[in-house]
Amino acid sequence: MNVVVKVGSSTVTTAAGEVDAAVVAELCAGIAGLRRDGHQVVVVTSGAIAAGWSALGRGGPPPPPPPGGHGGGRPGGHRRP
């Protein structure tokens, strides 16, 4: 069976905007279990933005996306009109 797991930033970060290592470890263990059982797993997450923000030492959660979408999350989204 194919399994798609969608994980949002708020799921894998603390209230302070830092990556919650315990939650990520639990998520990884669950995915590993699914793979051991023969499932194909795809993880889709916006958590990379939160992880990078924290790693850059920005503090707090990342700012909200620009109006009208997620900016770079669509073709040409990195360009501003």
DSSP file (Angstrom, degrees, kcal/mol; ACC not computed):
  #  RESIDUE AA STRUCTURE BP1 BP2  ACC     N-H-->O    O-->H-N    N-H-->O    O-->H-N    TCO  KAPPA ALPHA  PHI   PSI    X-CA   Y-CA   Z-CA
    1    1 A M              0   0    0      0, 0.0    39,-2.1     0, 0.0     2,-0.4   0.000 360.0 360.0 360.0 141.1    0.0    0.0    0.0
    2    2 A N  E     -a   40   0A   0     37,-0.2     2,-0.4    39,-0.1    39,-0.2  -0.789 360.0-167.1 -89.9 134.2    1.1    3.5   -0.7
    3    3 A V  E     -a   41   0A   0     37,-3.1    39,-2.6    -2,-0.4     2,-0.5  -0.987   8.4-162.4-126.0 129.0    0.9    5.9    2.2
    4    4 A V  E     -a   42   0A   0     -2,-0.4     2,-0.6    37,-0.2    39,-0.2  -0.954   6.9-164.6-110.6 126.5    1.2    9.7    2.0
    5    5 A V  E     -a   43   0A   0     37,-3.1    39,-3.1    -2,-0.5     2,-0.6  -0.949   1.2-163.0-113.6 116.9    1.8   11.5    5.3
    6    6 A K  E     -a   44   0A   0     -2,-0.6     2,-0.5    37,-0.2    39,-0.2  -0.890  11.2-177.8-100.8 122.1    1.2   15.3    5.4
    7    7 A V  E     -a   45   0A   0     37,-3.0    39,-1.3    -2,-0.6    40,-0.6  -0.977  12.1-149.3-125.5 120.9    2.9   17.0    8.3
    8    8 A G    >>  -     0   0    0     -2,-0.5     3,-1.2    37,-0.2     4,-1.1  -0.418  28.6-108.7 -84.4 162.2    2.6   20.7    9.0
    9    9 A S  H >> S+     0   0    0      1,-0.3     4,-0.6     2,-0.2     3,-0.5   0.873 117.3  59.6 -56.1 -39.9    5.1   22.9   10.6
   10   10 A S  H 34 S+     0   0    0      1,-0.2    -1,-0.3     2,-0.2     3,-0.2   0.743 101.3  56.5 -66.2 -20.3    3.1   23.3   13.8
   11   11 A T  H <4 S+     0   0    0     -3,-1.2    -1,-0.2     1,-0.2    -2,-0.2   0.858 114.1  35.9 -76.3 -35.6    3.2   19.5   14.2
   12   12 A V  H << S+     0   0    0     -4,-1.1     8,-2.7    -3,-0.5     2,-0.3   0.266 110.2  70.2-105.8  11.5    7.0   19.3   14.2
   13   13 A T  B  < S-B   19   0B   0     -4,-0.6     6,-0.2     6,-0.3     2,-0.1  -0.897  74.1-120.8-126.7 158.9    7.8   22.5   16.1
   14   14 A T    >   -     0   0    0      4,-3.1     3,-1.9    -2,-0.3    -2,-0.1  -0.316  41.7 -96.0 -83.3 174.1    7.5   23.8   19.6
   15   15 A A  T 3  S+     0   0    0      1,-0.3    -1,-0.1     2,-0.1    -5,-0.0   0.770 127.2  59.3 -61.9 -25.1    5.5   26.9   20.5
   16   16 A A  T 3  S-     0   0    0     44,-0.1    44,-0.7     2,-0.1    -1,-0.3   0.487 121.4-108.8 -82.8  -3.2    8.8   28.8   20.4
   17   17 A G  S <  S+     0   0    0     -3,-1.9     2,-0.2     1,-0.3    37,-0.2   0.557  76.1 130.4  89.3   8.2    9.2   27.8   16.7
   18   18 A E        -     0   0    0      1,-0.1    -4,-3.1    36,-0.1    -1,-0.3  -0.646  69.1 -91.8 -93.9 153.6   12.1   25.3   17.3
   19   19 A V  B     -B   13   0B   0     -6,-0.2     2,-1.1    -2,-0.2    -6,-0.3  -0.429  33.3-135.4 -64.3 131.7   12.1   21.8   15.9
   20   20 A D     >  -     0   0    0     -8,-2.7     4,-2.3     1,-0.2     3,-0.4  -0.768  18.9-169.4 -91.0  95.8   10.6   19.3   18.4
   21   21 A A  H  > S+     0   0    0     -2,-1.1     4,-2.6     1,-0.2    -1,-0.2   0.826  82.8  55.9 -58.2 -35.7   13.1   16.5   18.1
   22   22 A A  H  > S+     0   0    0      2,-0.2     4,-2.1     1,-0.2    -1,-0.2   0.908 109.4  45.8 -65.6 -41.1   10.9   14.1   20.2
   23   23 A V  H  > S+     0   0    0     -3,-0.4     4,-2.5     2,-0.2    -2,-0.2   0.912 113.1  49.8 -67.6 -42.4    8.0   14.5   17.8
   24   24 A V  H  X S+     0   0    0     -4,-2.3     4,-2.7     1,-0.2    -2,-0.2   0.914 110.8  50.2 -62.8 -42.3   10.3   14.1   14.7
   25   25 A A  H  X S+     0   0    0     -4,-2.6     4,-2.3     2,-0.2    -1,-0.2   0.906 111.3  48.5 -62.2 -41.8   11.7   10.9   16.2
   26   26 A E  H  X S+     0   0    0     -4,-2.1     4,-2.1     2,-0.2    -2,-0.2   0.905 111.6  49.6 -64.8 -41.6    8.2    9.6   16.9
   27   27 A L  H  X S+     0   0    0     -4,-2.5     4,-2.3     2,-0.2    -2,-0.2   0.927 111.4  49.2 -61.4 -46.3    7.2   10.4   13.3
   28   28 A C  H  X S+     0   0    0     -4,-2.7     4,-2.7     1,-0.2    -2,-0.2   0.893 109.6  51.6 -61.7 -40.8   10.3    8.7   12.0
   29   29 A A  H  X S+     0   0    0     -4,-2.3     4,-2.1     2,-0.2    -1,-0.2   0.905 110.2  49.2 -63.5 -41.0    9.7    5.6   14.1
   30   30 A G  H  X S+     0   0    0     -4,-2.1     4,-1.9     2,-0.2    -2,-0.2   0.908 112.3  47.4 -63.9 -42.3    6.1    5.4   12.8
   31   31 A I  H  X S+     0   0    0     -4,-2.3     4,-2.4     2,-0.2    -2,-0.2   0.904 109.9  53.1 -66.2 -41.5    7.2    5.7    9.2
   32   32 A A  H  X S+     0   0    0     -4,-2.7     4,-2.5     1,-0.2    -1,-0.2   0.897 107.8  52.0 -60.1 -39.9    9.9    3.1    9.7
   33   33 A G  H  X S+     0   0    0     -4,-2.1     4,-1.6     2,-0.2    -1,-0.2   0.904 108.6  49.9 -63.1 -42.0    7.3    0.7   11.1
   34   34 A L  H  <>S+     0   0    0     -4,-1.9     5,-2.4     1,-0.2    -2,-0.2   0.907 111.6  48.7 -62.6 -41.5    5.1    1.3    8.0
   35   35 A R  H ><5S+     0   0    0     -4,-2.4     3,-1.7     1,-0.2    -2,-0.2   0.889 107.7  54.2 -67.0 -38.6    8.1    0.6    5.7
   36   36 A R  H 3<5S+     0   0    0     -4,-2.5    -1,-0.2     1,-0.3    -2,-0.2   0.848 104.3  56.4 -61.1 -32.9    9.0   -2.6    7.7
   37   37 A D  T 3<5S-     0   0    0     -4,-1.6    -1,-0.3    -5,-0.2    -2,-0.2   0.417 127.8-101.4 -80.5   2.6    5.4   -3.7    7.1
   38   38 A G  T < 5S+     0   0    0     -3,-1.7    -3,-0.2     1,-0.3     2,-0.2   0.514  75.7 138.1  95.4   5.4    6.0   -3.3    3.3
   39   39 A H      < -     0   0    0     -5,-2.4     2,-0.5    -6,-0.2    -1,-0.3  -0.551  51.9-129.8 -84.1 149.4    4.3    0.0    2.7
   40   40 A Q  E     -a    2   0A   0    -39,-2.1   -37,-3.1    -2,-0.2     2,-0.4  -0.873  30.2-160.5 -94.2 130.0    5.7    2.7    0.5
   41   41 A V  E     -a    3   0A   0     -2,-0.5     2,-0.4   -39,-0.2   -37,-0.2  -0.940  16.2-172.7-121.9 132.7    5.7    6.0    2.4
   42   42 A V  E     -a    4   0A   0    -39,-2.6   -37,-3.1    -2,-0.4     2,-0.5  -0.990  12.4-155.6-119.1 128.7    5.9    9.6    1.1
   43   43 A V  E     -a    5   0A   0     -2,-0.4     2,-0.5   -39,-0.2   -37,-0.2  -0.915   7.9-171.8-107.5 126.9    6.2   12.4    3.6
   44   44 A V  E     +a    6   0A   0    -39,-3.1   -37,-3.0    -2,-0.5     2,-0.3  -0.976  19.6 161.8-116.7 123.1    5.0   15.9    2.6
   45   45 A T  E     -a    7   0A   0     -2,-0.5     3,-0.3   -39,-0.2   -37,-0.2  -0.997  46.0-160.7-146.3 147.2    5.9   18.6    5.0
   46   46 A S  S >> S+     0   0    0    -39,-1.3     3,-1.2    -2,-0.3     4,-0.9   0.296  76.4 101.3 -97.3   4.9    6.2   22.3    5.4
   47   47 A G  H 3>  +     0   0    0    -40,-0.6     4,-2.6     1,-0.3     5,-0.2   0.691  63.1  73.7 -63.8 -19.6    8.4   21.6    8.5
   48   48 A A  H 3> S+     0   0    0     -3,-0.3     4,-2.6     1,-0.2    -1,-0.3   0.871  93.7  53.5 -63.1 -35.4   11.6   22.3    6.5
   49   49 A I  H <> S+     0   0    0     -3,-1.2     4,-2.4     2,-0.2    -1,-0.2   0.945 111.1  44.9 -63.5 -47.3   10.8   26.0    6.6
   50   50 A A  H  X S+     0   0    0     -4,-0.9     4,-2.2     2,-0.2    -2,-0.2   0.893 113.3  50.9 -64.1 -39.8   10.4   26.0   10.3
   51   51 A A  H  X S+     0   0    0     -4,-2.6     4,-2.5     1,-0.2    -2,-0.2   0.921 112.6  45.9 -64.9 -43.4   13.6   23.9   10.8
   52   52 A G  H  X S+     0   0    0     -4,-2.6     4,-1.9     2,-0.2    -2,-0.2   0.891 110.1  53.9 -65.8 -39.8   15.6   26.2    8.6
   53   53 A W  H  <>S+     0   0    0     -4,-2.4     5,-1.9    -5,-0.2     6,-0.3   0.927 112.5  44.0 -59.9 -45.7   14.3   29.3   10.3
   54   54 A S  H ><5S+     0   0    0     -4,-2.2     3,-1.8     1,-0.2    -2,-0.2   0.912 110.8  54.2 -65.7 -43.2   15.3   27.9   13.7
   55   55 A A  H 3<5S+     0   0    0     -4,-2.5    -1,-0.2     1,-0.3    -2,-0.2   0.804 103.4  57.1 -63.4 -29.2   18.7   26.8   12.3
   56   56 A L  T 3<5S-     0   0    0     -4,-1.9    -1,-0.3    -5,-0.1    -2,-0.2   0.519 114.4-119.8 -78.5  -4.5   19.4   30.3   11.1
   57   57 A G  T < 5 +     0   0    0     -3,-1.8    -3,-0.2    -4,-0.2    -2,-0.1   0.762  67.9 140.7  74.2  25.0   18.9   31.5   14.6
   58   58 A R      < -     0   0    0     -5,-1.9    -4,-0.2     2,-0.1    -5,-0.1   0.768  50.9-141.4 -72.3 -25.2   16.0   33.8   13.7
   59   59 A G        +     0   0    0     -6,-0.3   -42,-0.1    -5,-0.2    -4,-0.0   0.467  56.7  32.5  73.2 140.7   14.0   32.9   16.8
   60   60 A G  S    S-     0   0    0    -44,-0.7   -44,-0.1    -6,-0.0    -1,-0.1   0.052 105.4 -41.9  68.9 175.8   10.3   32.4   17.0
   61   61 A P  S    S-     0   0    0      0, 0.0   -43,-0.1     0, 0.0   -44,-0.1  -0.345  70.9 -93.7 -72.6 156.3    8.1   30.9   14.3
   62   62 A P        -     0   0    0      0, 0.0   -12,-0.1     0, 0.0    -2,-0.0  -0.251  49.8 -94.0 -63.0 157.2    8.7   31.9   10.7
   63   63 A P        -     0   0    0      0, 0.0    -3,-0.0     0, 0.0     0, 0.0  -0.295  50.9 -89.8 -67.5 159.8    6.6   34.8    9.3
   64   64 A P        -     0   0    0      0, 0.0     6,-0.0     0, 0.0     0, 0.0  -0.264  50.8 -91.8 -67.0 158.4    3.3   33.9    7.5
   65   65 A P        -     0   0    0      0, 0.0     5,-0.1     0, 0.0     3,-0.1  -0.236  52.6 -87.4 -65.8 161.4    3.4   33.3    3.8
   66   66 A P    >   -     0   0    0      0, 0.0     3,-1.3     0, 0.0     5,-0.2  -0.287  58.5 -80.1 -66.3 156.6    2.7   36.2    1.4
   67   67 A P  T 3  S+     0   0    0      0, 0.0     4,-0.1     0, 0.0     3,-0.0  -0.270 115.2  29.9 -56.3 139.9   -0.9   37.0    0.5
   68   68 A G  T 3  S-     0   0    0     -3,-0.1     2,-0.3     2,-0.1     0, 0.0   0.529 124.5 -31.8  90.0   6.4   -2.3   34.7   -2.2
   69   69 A G  S <  S-     0   0    0     -3,-1.3     3,-0.1     1,-0.1     5,-0.0  -0.934  84.1 -51.7 147.6-168.9   -0.2   31.6   -1.5
   70   70 A H    >   -     0   0    0     -2,-0.3     3,-1.3     1,-0.2     2,-0.6  -0.032  59.5-138.0 -98.8  28.8    3.0   30.1   -0.3
   71   71 A G  G >  S+     0   0    0      1,-0.3     3,-0.9    -5,-0.2    -1,-0.2  -0.324  92.8  25.4  59.3-103.8    5.4   32.1   -2.5
   72   72 A G  G 3  S+     0   0    0     -2,-0.6    -1,-0.3     1,-0.2     6,-0.2   0.478 102.3  89.4 -72.4  -1.7    7.9   29.5   -3.7
   73   73 A G  G <  S+     0   0    0     -3,-1.3    -1,-0.2     4,-0.2    -2,-0.1   0.408  88.2  46.7 -79.9   4.2    5.4   26.7   -3.3
   74   74 A R  S X  S-     0   0    0     -3,-0.9     3,-2.9    -4,-0.1     4,-0.3  -0.969 106.3 -75.8-140.0 157.0    4.1   27.1   -6.8
   75   75 A P  T 3  S+     0   0    0      0, 0.0    -2,-0.1     0, 0.0    -4,-0.0  -0.271 120.9   4.5 -54.8 128.8    5.8   27.5  -10.2
   76   76 A G  T >  S+     0   0    0     -4,-0.1     3,-1.7     1,-0.1    -4,-0.1   0.505  92.4 129.0  75.8   3.8    7.1   31.0  -10.5
   77   77 A G  T <   +     0   0    0     -3,-2.9    -5,-0.2     1,-0.3    -4,-0.2   0.690  59.8  67.5 -67.4 -18.5    6.1   31.8   -6.9
   78   78 A H  T 3  S+     0   0    0     -4,-0.3     2,-0.4    -6,-0.2    -1,-0.3   0.665  86.8  84.8 -75.2 -14.4    9.5   33.1   -6.0
   79   79 A R  S <  S-     0   0    0     -3,-1.7    -8,-0.0    -8,-0.2     0, 0.0  -0.711  73.0-143.3 -89.8 137.5    8.9   36.0   -8.3
   80   80 A R              0   0    0     -2,-0.4    -2,-0.1     1,-0.1    -3,-0.0  -0.812 360.0 360.0 -97.1 138.5    7.0   39.1   -7.0
   81   81 A P              0   0    0      0, 0.0    -1,-0.1     0, 0.0    -2,-0.0   0.510 360.0 360.0 -65.8 360.0    4.7   40.9   -9.4
